[in-house]
Amino acid sequence: MPQRLIPALALSAAAALFASNAAASSGDAWEAFRTEVSKKCLSAATSLEKASAVVDPFGSKSFGLALVIGTPKGSKTAVTQICVYDKHKKTVELGGELTPETVTIKAPAKAR
């Protein structure tokens, strides 16, 4: 085997190993991100009962995005609120309550 080929093969093997580890970490990191957005948004939705969050899988460059669906206390009609999570400050803000006349959202059975 030529002397130049051995370092090239070692470098290729190392690159493949790091790439596979980065991909796994990246998937774990995105799942942790989605969990964080969901928890923060649901914690902020104090006016809603039985709230659930549907999280945009990746958000935007600066923000995590979710829809929070629930029933305002004392009401029988579900509403939807837009939740914006600041990725740098790790804070959330909720938009106003959107009624079914404004927007119709059906959360999947396994919403976060």
C-alpha positions in Angstrom: 0.0 0.0 0.0 1.5 3.4 -1.0 2.6 5.6 2.0 0.3 8.5 0.9 -2.7 6.3 0.8 -2.6 5.3 4.5 -3.1 8.9 5.8 -5.8 9.5 3.3 -7.7 6.4 4.4 -7.3 7.3 8.0 -8.6 10.8 7.4 -11.6 9.4 5.4 -12.4 7.0 8.2 -12.2 9.7 10.8 -14.4 12.1 8.7 -17.0 9.4 8.3 -17.0 8.7 12.0 -17.4 12.4 13.0 -20.1 12.9 10.4 -22.2 10.0 11.7 -21.7 11.3 15.3 -22.7 14.8 14.3 -25.8 13.5 12.5 -26.9 11.6 15.7 -26.2 14.6 17.9 -28.0 16.9 15.6 -31.1 14.7 15.7 -30.9 14.6 19.5 -30.3 18.4 19.6 -33.4 19.0 17.5 -35.5 16.8 19.7 -34.3 18.6 22.8 -35.1 21.9 21.1 -38.6 20.8 20.3 -39.1 19.6 23.9 -37.9 22.9 25.2 -40.2 24.9 23.0 -43.2 22.8 23.9 -42.5 23.0 27.7 -41.9 26.8 27.6 -45.0 27.4 25.4 -47.2 25.3 27.6 -45.9 26.9 30.8 -46.7 30.3 29.3 -50.3 29.3 28.3 -51.6 29.8 31.9 -55.1 30.9 30.7 -55.7 27.6 28.9 -56.9 24.3 30.3 -55.8 21.0 28.7 -53.4 22.8 26.4 -51.2 21.0 23.9 -48.5 22.3 21.6 -47.7 21.6 18.0 -44.1 22.6 17.5 -42.6 23.6 14.1 -39.8 21.0 13.9 -36.9 23.5 13.4 -38.4 27.0 13.7 -36.8 29.9 12.0 -33.2 31.1 12.2 -33.9 33.0 15.5 -37.1 31.6 16.8 -38.8 28.4 17.7 -42.5 28.4 16.7 -45.5 26.5 18.0 -49.3 26.5 18.1 -50.8 26.1 21.5 -54.3 24.7 21.5 -56.6 24.6 24.5 -59.7 25.9 26.2 -59.7 29.2 28.1 -60.8 28.7 31.7 -64.5 29.0 32.0 -65.1 28.4 28.2 -66.2 25.4 26.2 -64.6 26.6 22.9 -61.0 25.7 22.1 -58.7 28.5 20.9 -55.2 28.5 19.3 -52.3 30.8 20.3 -49.1 31.3 18.4 -46.1 30.8 20.6 -42.7 32.4 19.6 -39.6 31.1 21.5 -36.5 33.2 21.3 -33.6 30.8 20.7 -31.0 33.1 22.2 -32.9 34.5 25.2 -34.8 31.2 25.8 -38.0 33.2 26.4 -41.5 32.9 24.9 -44.3 35.2 23.9 -47.8 34.1 23.1 -50.1 35.8 20.6 -53.8 36.4 21.2 -56.5 33.7 21.3 -57.5 32.8 17.8 -61.1 31.4 17.8 -62.4 28.7 15.5 -64.0 31.4 13.4 -60.5 32.9 12.8 -58.5 29.7 12.2 -59.2 26.0 12.3 -56.5 23.9 13.7 -56.7 20.2 14.4 -53.9 18.9 16.6 -52.7 15.4 15.8 -53.5 12.8 18.5 -49.8 12.8 19.6 -49.3 16.6 20.0 -46.6 17.8 22.3 
